[in-house]
Amino acid sequence: MITKSSPTTRVVVVREVPIELCAFIKFGGLAESGGQAKQLIAERGVRLNGAIETRKRKQLAVGDRVTVGLYTIVVSLV
């Protein structure tokens, strides 16, 4: 069971980088659709490496950490 005091971090493996932020959020399971991912970004609900990120098409690199709420996903390459 995940509680508010226990954030979850996991590595998400992609085939190539860079990958766009909105696509990575969807691919990593933090949003059910691309539209929902874009909405999260527009509402300032996404942190990239600890800072609020508002650019939907921001290009991510290996090691970048994306956080939505209590969940963090980290970009990794195959």
N, CA, C and O atoms as a printed pandas DataFrame, in Angstrom:
     atom_number atom_name residue_name chain_id  residue_number  x_coord  y_coord  z_coord
0              1         N          MET        A               1    0.840   -1.187    0.000
1              2        CA          MET        A               1    0.000    0.000    0.000
2              3         C          MET        A               1    0.878    1.242    0.000
3              4         O          MET        A               1    1.844    1.332    0.758
4              5         N          ILE        A               2    0.537    2.186   -0.848
5              6        CA          ILE        A               2    1.299    3.429   -0.936
6              7         C          ILE        A               2    0.568    4.494   -0.139
7              8         O          ILE        A               2   -0.634    4.701   -0.308
8              9         N          THR        A               3    1.301    5.160    0.724
9             10        CA          THR        A               3    0.724    6.238    1.514
10            11         C          THR        A               3    1.336    7.552    1.081
11            12         O          THR        A               3    2.292    7.570    0.306
12            13         N          LYS        A               4    0.795    8.650    1.576
13            14        CA          LYS        A               4    1.314    9.964    1.214
14            15         C          LYS        A               4    2.760   10.148    1.642
15            16         O          LYS        A               4    3.470   10.965    1.055
16            17         N          SER        A               5    3.207    9.423    2.632
17            18        CA          SER        A               5    4.580    9.592    3.104
18            19         C          SER        A               5    5.565    8.649    2.422
19            20         O          SER        A               5    6.752    8.659    2.750
20            21         N          SER        A               6    5.091    7.829    1.473
21            22        CA          SER        A               6    6.003    6.896    0.822
22            23         C          SER        A               6    6.001    7.090   -0.693
23            24         O          SER        A               6    5.249    6.426   -1.407
24            25         N          PRO        A               7    6.841    7.998   -1.181
25            26        CA          PRO        A               7    6.901    8.213   -2.627
26            27         C          PRO        A               7    7.443    6.978   -3.338
27            28         O          PRO        A               7    8.197    6.196   -2.759
28            29         N          THR        A               8    7.055    6.814   -4.581
29            30        CA          THR        A               8    7.470    5.668   -5.368
30            31         C          THR        A               8    8.316    6.133   -6.543
31            32         O          THR        A               8    7.929    7.041   -7.277
32            33         N          THR        A               9    9.478    5.500   -6.716
33            34        CA          THR        A               9   10.357    5.798   -7.841
34            35         C          THR        A               9   10.611    4.508   -8.606
35            36         O          THR        A               9   10.867    3.461   -8.011
36            37         N          ARG        A              10   10.538    4.593   -9.940
37            38        CA          ARG        A              10   10.871    3.429  -10.746
38            39         C          ARG        A              10   11.521    3.878  -12.038
39            40         O          ARG        A              10   11.313    4.996  -12.510
40            41         N          VAL        A              11   12.306    2.987  -12.593
41            42        CA          VAL        A              11   13.015    3.238  -13.841
42            43         C          VAL        A              11   12.120    2.807  -14.994
43            44         O          VAL        A              11   11.514    1.737  -14.949
44            45         N          VAL        A              12   12.038    3.638  -16.025
45            46        CA          VAL        A              12   11.277    3.317  -17.228
46            47         C          VAL        A              12   12.266    3.271  -18.388
47            48         O          VAL        A              12   12.942    4.255  -18.686
48            49         N          VAL        A              13   12.336    2.120  -19.032
49            50        CA          VAL        A              13   13.286    1.913  -20.124
50            51         C          VAL        A              13   12.651    2.327  -21.449
51            52         O          VAL        A              13   11.546    1.897  -21.778
52            53         N          VAL        A              14   13.364    3.169  -22.210
53            54        CA          VAL        A              14   12.910    3.605  -23.527
54            55         C          VAL        A              14   13.901    3.127  -24.582
55            56         O          VAL        A              14   15.040    2.789  -24.261
56            57         N          ARG        A              15   13.474    3.098  -25.817
57            58        CA          ARG        A              15   14.332    2.607  -26.902
58            59         C          ARG        A              15   15.335    3.634  -27.378
59            60         O          ARG        A              15   16.435    3.288  -27.811
60            61         N          GLU        A              16   14.949    4.918  -27.295
61            62        CA          GLU        A              16   15.866    5.956  -27.745
62            63         C          GLU        A              16   15.596    7.252  -27.007
63            64         O          GLU        A              16   14.487    7.500  -26.536
64            65         N          VAL        A              17   16.607    8.053  -26.919
65            66        CA          VAL        A              17   16.494    9.394  -26.357
66            67         C          VAL        A              17   17.009   10.352  -27.412
67            68         O          VAL        A              17   17.853    9.956  -28.216
68            69         N          PRO        A              18   16.551   11.581  -27.452
69            70        CA          PRO        A              18   15.621   12.156  -26.480
70            71         C          PRO        A              18   14.186   11.659  -26.693
71            72         O          PRO        A              18   13.825   11.169  -27.763
72            73         N          ILE        A              19   13.394   11.804  -25.642
73            74        CA          ILE        A              19   11.970   11.500  -25.686
74            75         C          ILE        A              19   11.251   12.711  -25.105
75            76         O          ILE        A              19   11.721   13.314  -24.140
76            77         N          GLU        A              20   10.113   13.065  -25.692
77            78        CA          GLU        A              20    9.362   14.228  -25.225
78            79         C          GLU        A              20    8.718   13.939  -23.868
79            80         O          GLU        A              20    8.290   12.820  -23.584
80            81         N          LEU        A              21    8.664   14.974  -23.051
81            82        CA          LEU        A              21    8.116   14.853  -21.700
82            83         C          LEU        A              21    6.706   14.283  -21.706
83            84         O          LEU        A              21    6.419   13.348  -20.958
84            85         N          CYS        A              22    5.816   14.828  -22.539
85            86        CA          CYS        A              22    4.420   14.343  -22.515
86            87         C          CYS        A              22    4.343   12.875  -22.921
87            88         O          CYS        A              22    3.544   12.125  -22.361
88            89         N          ALA        A              23    5.156   12.456  -23.881
89            90        CA          ALA        A              23    5.159   11.053  -24.301
90            91         C          ALA        A              23    5.699   10.156  -23.192
91            92         O          ALA        A              23    5.187    9.056  -22.980
92            93         N          PHE        A              24    6.727   10.614  -22.484
93            94        CA          PHE        A              24    7.316    9.813  -21.416
94            95         C          PHE        A              24    6.351    9.652  -20.246
95            96         O          PHE        A              24    6.290    8.586  -19.635
96            97         N          ILE        A              25    5.607   10.690  -19.935
97            98        CA          ILE        A              25    4.621   10.608  -18.849
98            99         C          ILE        A              25    3.564    9.557  -19.182
99           100         O          ILE        A              25    3.185    8.757  -18.328
100          101         N          LYS        A              26    3.092    9.564  -20.428
101          102        CA          LYS        A              26    2.105    8.572  -20.849
102          103         C          LYS        A              26    2.732    7.175  -20.863
103          104         O          LYS        A              26    2.168    6.238  -20.298
104          105         N          PHE        A              27    3.885    7.034  -21.499
105          106        CA          PHE        A              27    4.561    5.742  -21.611
106          107         C          PHE        A              27    4.899    5.172  -20.234
107          108         O          PHE        A              27    4.828    3.961  -20.024
108          109         N          GLY        A              28    5.266    6.049  -19.301
109          110        CA          GLY        A              28    5.643    5.619  -17.969
110          111         C          GLY        A              28    4.467    5.338  -17.048
111          112         O          GLY        A              28    4.661    4.926  -15.905
112          113         N          GLY        A              29    3.242    5.557  -17.537
113          114        CA          GLY        A              29    2.056    5.216  -16.764
114          115         C          GLY        A              29    1.604    6.258  -15.755
115          116         O          GLY        A              29    0.783    5.963  -14.887
116          117         N          LEU        A              30    2.129    7.472  -15.859
117          118        CA          LEU        A              30    1.692    8.520  -14.937
118          119         C          LEU        A              30    0.448    9.239  -15.440
119          120         O          LEU        A              30   -0.168   10.012  -14.706
120          121         N          ALA        A              31    0.077    8.983  -16.701
121          122        CA          ALA        A              31   -1.146    9.528  -17.291
122          123         C          ALA        A              31   -1.741    8.446  -18.189
123          124         O          ALA        A              31   -1.017    7.633  -18.763
124          125         N          GLU        A              32   -3.064    8.449  -18.302
125          126        CA          GLU        A              32   -3.734    7.441  -19.119
126          127         C          GLU        A              32   -3.701    7.765  -20.601
127          128         O          GLU        A              32   -3.871    6.882  -21.441
128          129         N          SER        A              33   -3.479    9.048  -20.925
129          130        CA          SER        A              33   -3.476    9.453  -22.327
130          131         C          SER        A              33   -2.497   10.606  -22.522
131          132         O          SER        A              33   -2.027   11.221  -21.564
132          133         N          GLY        A              34   -2.206   10.878  -23.791
133          134        CA          GLY        A              34   -1.349   12.023  -24.090
134          135         C          GLY        A              34   -2.010   13.327  -23.693
135          136         O          GLY        A              34   -1.347   14.255  -23.228
136          137         N          GLY        A              35   -3.320   13.394  -23.878
137          138        CA          GLY        A              35   -4.061   14.593  -23.485
138          139         C          GLY        A              35   -3.990   14.838  -21.985
139          140         O          GLY        A              35   -3.836   15.975  -21.540
140          141         N          GLN        A              36   -4.104   13.771  -21.212
141          142        CA          GLN        A              36   -4.008   13.911  -19.760
142          143         C          GLN        A              36   -2.597   14.337  -19.363
143          144         O          GLN        A              36   -2.429   15.148  -18.452
144          145         N          ALA        A              37   -1.589   13.799  -20.034
145          146        CA          ALA        A              37   -0.204   14.191  -19.750
146          147         C          ALA        A              37   -0.008   15.675  -20.016
147          148         O          ALA        A              37    0.598   16.381  -19.210
148          149         N          LYS        A              38   -0.521   16.148  -21.150
149          150        CA          LYS        A              38   -0.397   17.571  -21.502
150          151         C          LYS        A              38   -1.110   18.450  -20.482
151          152         O          LYS        A              38   -0.627   19.528  -20.138
152          153         N          GLN        A              39   -2.261   17.986  -19.999
153          154        CA          GLN        A              39   -3.015   18.747  -19.005
154          155         C          GLN        A              39   -2.241   18.836  -17.691
155          156         O          GLN        A              39   -2.192   19.900  -17.074
156          157         N          LEU        A              40   -1.642   17.738  -17.263
157          158        CA          LEU        A              40   -0.833   17.745  -16.041
158          159         C          LEU        A              40    0.303   18.761  -16.152
159          160         O          LEU        A              40    0.592   19.495  -15.207
160          161         N          ILE        A              41    0.940   18.789  -17.322
161          162        CA          ILE        A              41    2.048   19.726  -17.533
162          163         C          ILE        A              41    1.535   21.164  -17.510
163          164         O          ILE        A              41    2.127   22.024  -16.858
164          165         N          ALA        A              42    0.430   21.430  -18.223
165          166        CA          ALA        A              42   -0.138   22.779  -18.286
166          167         C          ALA        A              42   -0.568   23.280  -16.911
167          168         O          ALA        A              42   -0.489   24.477  -16.632
168          169         N          GLU        A              43   -1.021   22.373  -16.054
169          170        CA          GLU        A              43   -1.480   22.753  -14.708
170          171         C          GLU        A              43   -0.338   22.803  -13.697
171          172         O          GLU        A              43   -0.574   22.910  -12.493
172          173         N          ARG        A              44    0.897   22.725  -14.184
173          174        CA          ARG        A              44    2.099   22.815  -13.349
174          175         C          ARG        A              44    2.172   21.671  -12.334
175          176         O          ARG        A              44    2.643   21.845  -11.210
176          177         N          GLY        A              45    1.691   20.489  -12.760
177          178        CA          GLY        A              45    1.681   19.328  -11.882
178          179         C          GLY        A              45    2.830   18.367  -12.128
179          180         O          GLY        A              45    2.844   17.260  -11.590
180          181         N          VAL        A              46    3.799   18.790  -12.945
181          182        CA          VAL        A              46    4.907   17.908  -13.302
182          183         C          VAL        A              46    6.231   18.562  -12.908
183          184         O          VAL        A              46    6.471   19.738  -13.181
184          185         N          ARG        A              47    7.073   17.770  -12.264
185          186        CA          ARG        A              47    8.432   18.236  -11.931
186          187         C          ARG        A              47    9.435   17.425  -12.735
187          188         O          ARG        A              47    9.328   16.204  -12.852
188          189         N          LEU        A              48   10.407   18.131  -13.283
189          190        CA          LEU        A              48   11.500   17.504  -14.006
190          191         C          LEU        A              48   12.774   17.797  -13.228
191          192         O          LEU        A              48   13.190   18.950  -13.110
192          193         N          ASN        A              49   13.382   16.756  -12.705
193          194        CA          ASN        A              49   14.595   16.889  -11.887
194          195         C          ASN        A              49   14.399   17.892  -10.749
195          196         O          ASN        A              49   15.304   18.655  -10.411
196          197         N          GLY        A              50   13.194   17.873  -10.165
197          198        CA          GLY        A              50   12.903   18.692   -8.992
198          199         C          GLY        A              50   12.298   20.051   -9.277
199          200         O          GLY        A              50   11.831   20.708   -8.346
200          201         N          ALA        A              51   12.286   20.502  -10.522
201          202        CA          ALA        A              51   11.740   21.820  -10.869
202          203         C          ALA        A              51   10.462   21.657  -11.689
203          204         O          ALA        A              51   10.353   20.737  -12.499
204          205         N          ILE        A              52    9.501   22.547  -11.479
205          206        CA          ILE        A              52    8.261   22.504  -12.249
206          207         C          ILE        A              52    8.595   22.712  -13.717
207          208         O          ILE        A              52    9.341   23.623  -14.078
208          209         N          GLU        A              53    8.030   21.851  -14.558
209          210        CA          GLU        A              53    8.270   21.928  -16.005
210          211         C          GLU        A              53    6.950   22.153  -16.719
211          212         O          GLU        A              53    5.988   21.420  -16.487
212          213         N          THR        A              54    6.887   23.162  -17.590
213          214        CA          THR        A              54    5.653   23.496  -18.306
214          215         C          THR        A              54    5.777   23.311  -19.821
215          216         O          THR        A              54    4.842   23.631  -20.555
216          217         N          ARG        A              55    6.894   22.810  -20.291
217          218        CA          ARG        A              55    7.083   22.592  -21.730
218          219         C          ARG        A              55    6.734   21.140  -22.073
219          220         O          ARG        A              55    7.454   20.214  -21.700
220          221         N          LYS        A              56    5.614   20.955  -22.791
221          222        CA          LYS        A              56    5.139   19.609  -23.141
222          223         C          LYS        A              56    6.156   18.838  -23.975
223          224         O          LYS        A              56    6.306   17.626  -23.821
224          225         N          ARG        A              57    6.838   19.534  -24.842
225          226        CA          ARG        A              57    7.757   18.883  -25.769
226          227         C          ARG        A              57    9.206   18.915  -25.299
227          228         O          ARG        A              57   10.121   18.671  -26.085
228          229         N          LYS        A              58    9.415   19.209  -24.038
229          230        CA          LYS        A              58   10.766   19.206  -23.462
230          231         C          LYS        A              58   11.410   17.847  -23.738
231          232         O          LYS        A              58   10.817   16.803  -23.464
232          233         N          GLN        A              59   12.614   17.870  -24.275
233          234        CA          GLN        A              59   13.329   16.646  -24.619
234          235         C          GLN        A              59   14.053   16.104  -23.390
235          236         O          GLN        A              59   14.828   16.820  -22.756
236          237         N          LEU        A              60   13.803   14.850  -23.057
237          238        CA          LEU        A              60   14.409   14.224  -21.891
238          239         C          LEU        A              60   15.620   13.396  -22.286
239          240         O          LEU        A              60   15.710   12.896  -23.408
240          241         N          ALA        A              61   16.547   13.258  -21.353
241          242        CA          ALA        A              61   17.755   12.465  -21.553
242          243         C          ALA        A              61   17.816   11.375  -20.486
243          244         O          ALA        A              61   17.060   11.398  -19.515
244          245         N          VAL        A              62   18.716   10.432  -20.678
245          246        CA          VAL        A              62   18.913    9.355  -19.702
246          247         C          VAL        A              62   19.218    9.965  -18.333
247          248         O          VAL        A              62   20.039   10.874  -18.212
248          249         N          GLY        A              63   18.545    9.450  -17.311
249          250        CA          GLY        A              63   18.759    9.915  -15.948
250          251         C          GLY        A              63   17.796   10.990  -15.491
251          252         O          GLY        A              63   17.712   11.268  -14.295
252          253         N          ASP        A              64   17.053   11.614  -16.427
253          254        CA          ASP        A              64   16.072   12.629  -16.030
254          255         C          ASP        A              64   14.998   11.988  -15.165
255          256         O          ASP        A              64   14.573   10.860  -15.414
256          257         N          ARG        A              65   14.563   12.726  -14.137
257          258        CA          ARG        A              65   13.555   12.255  -13.189
258          259         C          ARG        A              65   12.297   13.092  -13.349
259          260         O          ARG        A              65   12.337   14.316  -13.223
260          261         N          VAL        A              66   11.173   12.426  -13.628
261          262        CA          VAL        A              66    9.886   13.089  -13.820
262          263         C          VAL        A              66    8.973   12.689  -12.667
263          264         O          VAL        A              66    8.767   11.504  -12.407
264          265         N          THR        A              67    8.434   13.686  -11.984
265          266        CA          THR        A              67    7.585   13.433  -10.825
266          267         C          THR        A              67    6.195   14.024  -11.047
267          268         O          THR        A              67    6.048   15.180  -11.445
268          269         N          VAL        A              68    5.183   13.205  -10.782
269          270        CA          VAL        A              68    3.783   13.623  -10.785
270          271         C          VAL        A              68    3.209   13.114   -9.477
271          272         O          VAL        A              68    3.140   11.907   -9.245
272          273         N          GLY        A              69    2.800   14.037   -8.628
273          274        CA          GLY        A              69    2.296   13.643   -7.307
274          275         C          GLY        A              69    3.366   12.923   -6.522
275          276         O          GLY        A              69    4.459   13.456   -6.327
276          277         N          LEU        A              70    3.067   11.720   -6.070
277          278        CA          LEU        A              70    4.024   10.938   -5.268
278          279         C          LEU        A              70    4.865    9.987   -6.112
279          280         O          LEU        A              70    5.699    9.256   -5.578
280          281         N          TYR        A              71    4.655    9.992   -7.416
281          282        CA          TYR        A              71    5.326    9.026   -8.279
282          283         C          TYR        A              71    6.417    9.667   -9.112
283          284         O          TYR        A              71    6.214   10.719   -9.719
284          285         N          THR        A              72    7.559    9.034   -9.136
285          286        CA          THR        A              72    8.700    9.496   -9.931
286          287         C          THR        A              72    9.129    8.386  -10.868
287          288         O          THR        A              72    9.262    7.230  -10.465
288          289         N          ILE        A              73    9.347    8.750  -12.135
289          290        CA          ILE        A              73    9.883    7.814  -13.104
290          291         C          ILE        A              73   11.195    8.385  -13.640
291          292         O          ILE        A              73   11.341    9.597  -13.803
292          293         N          VAL        A              74   12.130    7.500  -13.907
293          294        CA          VAL        A              74   13.471    7.889  -14.333
294          295         C          VAL        A              74   13.722    7.323  -15.722
295          296         O          VAL        A              74   13.453    6.150  -15.983
296          297         N          VAL        A              75   14.243    8.169  -16.617
297          298        CA          VAL        A              75   14.536    7.741  -17.990
298          299         C          VAL        A              75   15.755    6.838  -18.000
299          300         O          VAL        A              75   16.798    7.185  -17.445
300          301         N          SER        A              76   15.622    5.678  -18.632
301          302        CA          SER        A              76   16.729    4.764  -18.815
302          303         C          SER        A              76   16.688    4.259  -20.256
303          304         O          SER        A              76   15.621    4.200  -20.867
304          305         N          LEU        A              77   17.834    3.899  -20.787
305          306        CA          LEU        A              77   17.936    3.436  -22.169
306          307         C          LEU        A              77   18.158    1.930  -22.191
307          308         O          LEU        A              77   18.830    1.376  -21.321
308          309         N          VAL        A              78   17.581    1.271  -23.205
309          310        CA          VAL        A              78   17.719   -0.187  -23.358
310          311         C          VAL        A              78   19.183   -0.578  -23.312
311          312         O          VAL        A              78   19.510   -1.760  -23.423
